[in-house]
Amino acid sequence: MLGAILAFPVIEITLFVQAATTFGVLPTIVAAIAAGMVGMAVLRRQGLATARAVRAQVERGEPPLAEAFDGLCLAVAGGLLLLPGFFSDVLALLLLLPPVRALLRRWLSTRVKVATPPRRGPMVIEGDFHEIPPDRPVVPRDDP
């Protein structure tokens, strides 16, 4: 994990220098800014669509698990689009594609296990009660 974190800026700088060498400095800067602007516009549109889907799922009484995962992916994509560089833009644009998110969701669902504590025996709820005969009126008690 640490290697990936350290490699990320190296990859970004290398790609930026390669693009500037190949296409020139000004076109490279314009392309980086344009990619960020286009990505943010797509992010806004898909984010609103995801919010509507979450609301519809909740109104039907269903848990919006897939929509919540999509929302998380879109938030990560938004963060990646804020970073300057082409590698982060490519990763963000991949996360903006619904088929890529579906593949990622399926892949993660096979690897993530939800841990629940084991339950042994019947559930016991302890408490006190007082039997009140039907012919006697109910008098509230002051003690807790």
CNS distance restraints for C-alpha pairs under 8 A (distance, minus, plus):
assign (resid   1 and name CA) (resid   5 and name CA) 6.37 0.50 0.50
assign (resid   2 and name CA) (resid   6 and name CA) 6.20 0.50 0.50
assign (resid   3 and name CA) (resid   7 and name CA) 5.91 0.50 0.50
assign (resid   4 and name CA) (resid   8 and name CA) 6.04 0.50 0.50
assign (resid   5 and name CA) (resid   9 and name CA) 7.76 0.50 0.50
assign (resid   6 and name CA) (resid  10 and name CA) 7.20 0.50 0.50
assign (resid   7 and name CA) (resid  11 and name CA) 6.11 0.50 0.50
assign (resid   8 and name CA) (resid  12 and name CA) 6.28 0.50 0.50
assign (resid   9 and name CA) (resid  13 and name CA) 6.07 0.50 0.50
assign (resid  10 and name CA) (resid  14 and name CA) 6.05 0.50 0.50
assign (resid  11 and name CA) (resid  15 and name CA) 6.10 0.50 0.50
assign (resid  11 and name CA) (resid  87 and name CA) 7.07 0.50 0.50
assign (resid  12 and name CA) (resid  16 and name CA) 6.13 0.50 0.50
assign (resid  12 and name CA) (resid  85 and name CA) 5.41 0.50 0.50
assign (resid  12 and name CA) (resid  86 and name CA) 6.45 0.50 0.50
assign (resid  12 and name CA) (resid  87 and name CA) 5.67 0.50 0.50
assign (resid  12 and name CA) (resid  88 and name CA) 7.45 0.50 0.50
assign (resid  13 and name CA) (resid  17 and name CA) 6.09 0.50 0.50
assign (resid  13 and name CA) (resid  85 and name CA) 7.42 0.50 0.50
assign (resid  14 and name CA) (resid  18 and name CA) 6.11 0.50 0.50
assign (resid  15 and name CA) (resid  19 and name CA) 6.06 0.50 0.50
assign (resid  15 and name CA) (resid  85 and name CA) 7.72 0.50 0.50
assign (resid  15 and name CA) (resid  86 and name CA) 6.77 0.50 0.50
assign (resid  15 and name CA) (resid  87 and name CA) 7.31 0.50 0.50
assign (resid  16 and name CA) (resid  20 and name CA) 6.09 0.50 0.50
assign (resid  16 and name CA) (resid  28 and name CA) 7.44 0.50 0.50
assign (resid  16 and name CA) (resid  85 and name CA) 6.49 0.50 0.50
assign (resid  16 and name CA) (resid  86 and name CA) 6.89 0.50 0.50
assign (resid  17 and name CA) (resid  21 and name CA) 6.03 0.50 0.50
assign (resid  18 and name CA) (resid  22 and name CA) 6.10 0.50 0.50
assign (resid  19 and name CA) (resid  23 and name CA) 5.74 0.50 0.50
assign (resid  19 and name CA) (resid  24 and name CA) 7.15 0.50 0.50
assign (resid  19 and name CA) (resid  25 and name CA) 7.93 0.50 0.50
assign (resid  19 and name CA) (resid  28 and name CA) 6.09 0.50 0.50
assign (resid  20 and name CA) (resid  24 and name CA) 4.50 0.50 0.50
assign (resid  20 and name CA) (resid  25 and name CA) 4.60 0.50 0.50
assign (resid  20 and name CA) (resid  26 and name CA) 7.82 0.50 0.50
assign (resid  20 and name CA) (resid  27 and name CA) 7.66 0.50 0.50
assign (resid  20 and name CA) (resid  28 and name CA) 5.48 0.50 0.50
assign (resid  21 and name CA) (resid  25 and name CA) 7.29 0.50 0.50
assign (resid  23 and name CA) (resid  27 and name CA) 6.32 0.50 0.50
assign (resid  23 and name CA) (resid  28 and name CA) 6.51 0.50 0.50
assign (resid  24 and name CA) (resid  28 and name CA) 6.22 0.50 0.50
assign (resid  25 and name CA) (resid  29 and name CA) 6.25 0.50 0.50
assign (resid  26 and name CA) (resid  30 and name CA) 6.15 0.50 0.50
assign (resid  27 and name CA) (resid  31 and name CA) 5.96 0.50 0.50
assign (resid  28 and name CA) (resid  32 and name CA) 6.18 0.50 0.50
assign (resid  29 and name CA) (resid  33 and name CA) 6.27 0.50 0.50
assign (resid  30 and name CA) (resid  34 and name CA) 5.98 0.50 0.50
assign (resid  31 and name CA) (resid  35 and name CA) 5.95 0.50 0.50
assign (resid  32 and name CA) (resid  36 and name CA) 6.36 0.50 0.50
assign (resid  32 and name CA) (resid  84 and name CA) 7.07 0.50 0.50
assign (resid  32 and name CA) (resid  85 and name CA) 6.41 0.50 0.50
assign (resid  32 and name CA) (resid  86 and name CA) 6.63 0.50 0.50
assign (resid  33 and name CA) (resid  37 and name CA) 6.27 0.50 0.50
assign (resid  34 and name CA) (resid  38 and name CA) 6.06 0.50 0.50
assign (resid  35 and name CA) (resid  39 and name CA) 5.96 0.50 0.50
assign (resid  35 and name CA) (resid  89 and name CA) 6.89 0.50 0.50
assign (resid  36 and name CA) (resid  40 and name CA) 6.09 0.50 0.50
assign (resid  36 and name CA) (resid  81 and name CA) 5.47 0.50 0.50
assign (resid  36 and name CA) (resid  82 and name CA) 7.03 0.50 0.50
assign (resid  36 and name CA) (resid  89 and name CA) 6.97 0.50 0.50
assign (resid  37 and name CA) (resid  41 and name CA) 6.29 0.50 0.50
assign (resid  38 and name CA) (resid  42 and name CA) 6.29 0.50 0.50
assign (resid  39 and name CA) (resid  43 and name CA) 5.97 0.50 0.50
assign (resid  39 and name CA) (resid  78 and name CA) 8.00 0.50 0.50
assign (resid  39 and name CA) (resid  81 and name CA) 6.70 0.50 0.50
assign (resid  39 and name CA) (resid  89 and name CA) 7.80 0.50 0.50
assign (resid  39 and name CA) (resid  92 and name CA) 7.70 0.50 0.50
assign (resid  39 and name CA) (resid  93 and name CA) 6.67 0.50 0.50
assign (resid  40 and name CA) (resid  44 and name CA) 6.12 0.50 0.50
assign (resid  40 and name CA) (resid  78 and name CA) 6.85 0.50 0.50
assign (resid  40 and name CA) (resid  81 and name CA) 7.07 0.50 0.50
assign (resid  41 and name CA) (resid  45 and name CA) 6.42 0.50 0.50
assign (resid  42 and name CA) (resid  46 and name CA) 6.12 0.50 0.50
assign (resid  42 and name CA) (resid  96 and name CA) 7.60 0.50 0.50
assign (resid  43 and name CA) (resid  47 and name CA) 5.73 0.50 0.50
assign (resid  43 and name CA) (resid  74 and name CA) 6.65 0.50 0.50
assign (resid  43 and name CA) (resid  77 and name CA) 7.71 0.50 0.50
assign (resid  43 and name CA) (resid  78 and name CA) 6.79 0.50 0.50
assign (resid  43 and name CA) (resid  96 and name CA) 6.87 0.50 0.50
assign (resid  44 and name CA) (resid  48 and name CA) 6.26 0.50 0.50
assign (resid  45 and name CA) (resid  49 and name CA) 6.42 0.50 0.50
assign (resid  46 and name CA) (resid  50 and name CA) 6.07 0.50 0.50
assign (resid  46 and name CA) (resid  74 and name CA) 7.89 0.50 0.50
assign (resid  46 and name CA) (resid  96 and name CA) 7.74 0.50 0.50
assign (resid  47 and name CA) (resid  51 and name CA) 6.19 0.50 0.50
assign (resid  47 and name CA) (resid  71 and name CA) 6.88 0.50 0.50
assign (resid  47 and name CA) (resid  74 and name CA) 6.76 0.50 0.50
assign (resid  48 and name CA) (resid  52 and name CA) 6.28 0.50 0.50
assign (resid  49 and name CA) (resid  53 and name CA) 6.27 0.50 0.50
assign (resid  50 and name CA) (resid  54 and name CA) 6.16 0.50 0.50
assign (resid  50 and name CA) (resid  67 and name CA) 6.13 0.50 0.50
assign (resid  50 and name CA) (resid  70 and name CA) 7.11 0.50 0.50
assign (resid  50 and name CA) (resid  71 and name CA) 6.51 0.50 0.50
assign (resid  51 and name CA) (resid  55 and name CA) 6.24 0.50 0.50
assign (resid  51 and name CA) (resid  67 and name CA) 7.95 0.50 0.50
assign (resid  51 and name CA) (resid  71 and name CA) 7.87 0.50 0.50
assign (resid  52 and name CA) (resid  56 and name CA) 6.21 0.50 0.50
assign (resid  53 and name CA) (resid  57 and name CA) 6.19 0.50 0.50
assign (resid  53 and name CA) (resid  67 and name CA) 6.74 0.50 0.50
assign (resid  54 and name CA) (resid  58 and name CA) 6.19 0.50 0.50
assign (resid  54 and name CA) (resid  64 and name CA) 5.62 0.50 0.50
assign (resid  54 and name CA) (resid  67 and name CA) 5.80 0.50 0.50
assign (resid  54 and name CA) (resid  68 and name CA) 7.29 0.50 0.50
assign (resid  55 and name CA) (resid  59 and name CA) 6.12 0.50 0.50
assign (resid  56 and name CA) (resid  60 and name CA) 6.32 0.50 0.50
assign (resid  57 and name CA) (resid  61 and name CA) 6.37 0.50 0.50
assign (resid  57 and name CA) (resid  62 and name CA) 5.25 0.50 0.50
assign (resid  57 and name CA) (resid  63 and name CA) 6.53 0.50 0.50
assign (resid  57 and name CA) (resid  64 and name CA) 5.62 0.50 0.50
assign (resid  58 and name CA) (resid  62 and name CA) 5.57 0.50 0.50
assign (resid  58 and name CA) (resid  63 and name CA) 6.40 0.50 0.50
assign (resid  58 and name CA) (resid  64 and name CA) 6.67 0.50 0.50
assign (resid  64 and name CA) (resid  68 and name CA) 5.94 0.50 0.50
assign (resid  65 and name CA) (resid  69 and name CA) 6.26 0.50 0.50
assign (resid  66 and name CA) (resid  70 and name CA) 6.18 0.50 0.50
assign (resid  66 and name CA) (resid 105 and name CA) 7.78 0.50 0.50
assign (resid  67 and name CA) (resid  71 and name CA) 6.08 0.50 0.50
assign (resid  68 and name CA) (resid  72 and name CA) 6.24 0.50 0.50
assign (resid  69 and name CA) (resid  73 and name CA) 6.22 0.50 0.50
assign (resid  69 and name CA) (resid 105 and name CA) 7.36 0.50 0.50
assign (resid  70 and name CA) (resid  74 and name CA) 6.10 0.50 0.50
assign (resid  70 and name CA) (resid 101 and name CA) 6.72 0.50 0.50
assign (resid  71 and name CA) (resid  75 and name CA) 6.16 0.50 0.50
assign (resid  72 and name CA) (resid  76 and name CA) 6.28 0.50 0.50
assign (resid  73 and name CA) (resid  77 and name CA) 6.09 0.50 0.50
assign (resid  73 and name CA) (resid  95 and name CA) 6.06 0.50 0.50
assign (resid  73 and name CA) (resid  96 and name CA) 7.60 0.50 0.50
assign (resid  73 and name CA) (resid 101 and name CA) 7.23 0.50 0.50
assign (resid  74 and name CA) (resid  78 and name CA) 6.10 0.50 0.50
assign (resid  74 and name CA) (resid  95 and name CA) 6.72 0.50 0.50
assign (resid  74 and name CA) (resid  96 and name CA) 6.37 0.50 0.50
assign (resid  75 and name CA) (resid  79 and name CA) 6.34 0.50 0.50
assign (resid  76 and name CA) (resid  80 and name CA) 6.21 0.50 0.50
assign (resid  76 and name CA) (resid  92 and name CA) 7.42 0.50 0.50
assign (resid  77 and name CA) (resid  81 and name CA) 6.12 0.50 0.50
assign (resid  77 and name CA) (resid  91 and name CA) 7.40 0.50 0.50
assign (resid  77 and name CA) (resid  92 and name CA) 4.22 0.50 0.50
assign (resid  77 and name CA) (resid  93 and name CA) 7.10 0.50 0.50
assign (resid  77 and name CA) (resid  95 and name CA) 5.92 0.50 0.50
assign (resid  77 and name CA) (resid  96 and name CA) 6.72 0.50 0.50
assign (resid  78 and name CA) (resid  82 and name CA) 6.48 0.50 0.50
assign (resid  78 and name CA) (resid  92 and name CA) 7.06 0.50 0.50
assign (resid  79 and name CA) (resid  83 and name CA) 6.87 0.50 0.50
assign (resid  80 and name CA) (resid  88 and name CA) 5.28 0.50 0.50
assign (resid  80 and name CA) (resid  89 and name CA) 6.41 0.50 0.50
assign (resid  80 and name CA) (resid  91 and name CA) 7.36 0.50 0.50
assign (resid  80 and name CA) (resid  92 and name CA) 5.59 0.50 0.50
assign (resid  81 and name CA) (resid  88 and name CA) 6.56 0.50 0.50
assign (resid  81 and name CA) (resid  89 and name CA) 5.52 0.50 0.50
assign (resid  81 and name CA) (resid  92 and name CA) 6.13 0.50 0.50
assign (resid  83 and name CA) (resid  88 and name CA) 6.63 0.50 0.50
assign (resid  83 and name CA) (resid  89 and name CA) 7.89 0.50 0.50
assign (resid  84 and name CA) (resid  88 and name CA) 7.41 0.50 0.50
assign (resid  84 and name CA) (resid  89 and name CA) 7.96 0.50 0.50
assign (resid  85 and name CA) (resid  89 and name CA) 6.48 0.50 0.50
assign (resid  86 and name CA) (resid  90 and name CA) 6.12 0.50 0.50
assign (resid  87 and name CA) (resid  91 and name CA) 6.32 0.50 0.50
assign (resid  88 and name CA) (resid  92 and name CA) 6.05 0.50 0.50
assign (resid  89 and name CA) (resid  93 and name CA) 6.02 0.50 0.50
assign (resid  90 and name CA) (resid  94 and name CA) 6.17 0.50 0.50
assign (resid  91 and name CA) (resid  95 and name CA) 6.37 0.50 0.50
assign (resid  92 and name CA) (resid  96 and name CA) 6.28 0.50 0.50
assign (resid  93 and name CA) (resid  97 and name CA) 6.70 0.50 0.50
assign (resid  94 and name CA) (resid 100 and name CA) 6.40 0.50 0.50
assign (resid  95 and name CA) (resid 100 and name CA) 6.35 0.50 0.50
assign (resid  95 and name CA) (resid 101 and name CA) 6.00 0.50 0.50
assign (resid  96 and name CA) (resid 100 and name CA) 7.82 0.50 0.50
assign (resid  96 and name CA) (resid 101 and name CA) 7.52 0.50 0.50
assign (resid  97 and name CA) (resid 101 and name CA) 6.47 0.50 0.50
assign (resid  98 and name CA) (resid 102 and name CA) 6.14 0.50 0.50
assign (resid  99 and name CA) (resid 103 and name CA) 6.22 0.50 0.50
assign (resid 100 and name CA) (resid 104 and name CA) 6.13 0.50 0.50
assign (resid 101 and name CA) (resid 105 and name CA) 5.97 0.50 0.50
assign (resid 102 and name CA) (resid 106 and name CA) 6.15 0.50 0.50
assign (resid 103 and name CA) (resid 107 and name CA) 6.06 0.50 0.50
assign (resid 104 and name CA) (resid 108 and name CA) 6.05 0.50 0.50
assign (resid 105 and name CA) (resid 109 and name CA) 6.02 0.50 0.50
assign (resid 106 and name CA) (resid 110 and name CA) 6.58 0.50 0.50
assign (resid 107 and name CA) (resid 111 and name CA) 6.82 0.50 0.50
assign (resid 108 and name CA) (resid 112 and name CA) 5.91 0.50 0.50
assign (resid 109 and name CA) (resid 113 and name CA) 7.80 0.50 0.50
assign (resid 132 and name CA) (resid 136 and name CA) 6.95 0.50 0.50
assign (resid 132 and name CA) (resid 138 and name CA) 7.47 0.50 0.50
